[in-house]
């Protein structure tokens, strides 16, 4: 039986905006990776489209930004 991650249930870790101090990960995110972030990491993050403007119509990959640079490195090392 898996333990419930209390940080996921009782805090709002995913932000709708990206503060300037957040660090961009180099690996795009999908549903499997987002679930991993929610279960394995504890810091705040936000997910944004990889590009803005006309290019975003053709590029559907999303990018994740982390508040803690160590979590961004851990994410990239795990998923790249």
C-alpha angles and dihedrals in degrees: 000000000000121000117238114247102234092197088062095049102041105036138052102238099159112075126203092219133043117237116215094248094059117109121230118231117223095222119079118237132235134172095279093051092046090054088050090052091050093049104036105033131056108198133092121272142169133211120216136170111273093238138020127222130016093343090061090066089068101030111069099173117118125214127215125220123199131204091213112059090207090061090051090054092046090050092049093047091049099046107028 
